[in-house]
Amino acid sequence: QVQLVESGGGLVQAGGSLRLSCAASGIIFSANTMGWSRQAPGKQRELVASITSGGRTNYTDSVKDRFTISRDNAKNTVYLQMNSLKPEDTAVYYCSARRLFRSNWDYWGQGTQVTVSS
């Protein structure tokens, strides 16, 4: 059974930092592209960052130079370091996994709430 379990969300003031973690089980973690998406109330879910099995990263423009995605294959965990947080970063953040040669995300976590106060 595949599980992606996020942690690290919470309430932070604007300008602050949070680090999200996503622990994966039931998949060959090192072979999967991992991603972080977010969904704010009334908005569509958007992909924030992704990291391939080879470590190549990609970010949406609004978080470039503020967020960093990384992975530890030994721990089957992907991280999202979020710095200089803004109120518009407030959302539920979801971890996802995509198998090799797949175009859609195969698995999703349950989400963790991030709230940034002004």
ABEGO torsion letter per residue (X at the ends): XBBBBBBGBEBBBBGBBBBBBBBBBGBBAAABBBBBBBBBBGBBBBBABBBBAAGBBBBBAAABGABBBBBBAAAGBBBBBBBGBBAAABBBBBBBBBBBGBABBABBBAEBBBBBBX
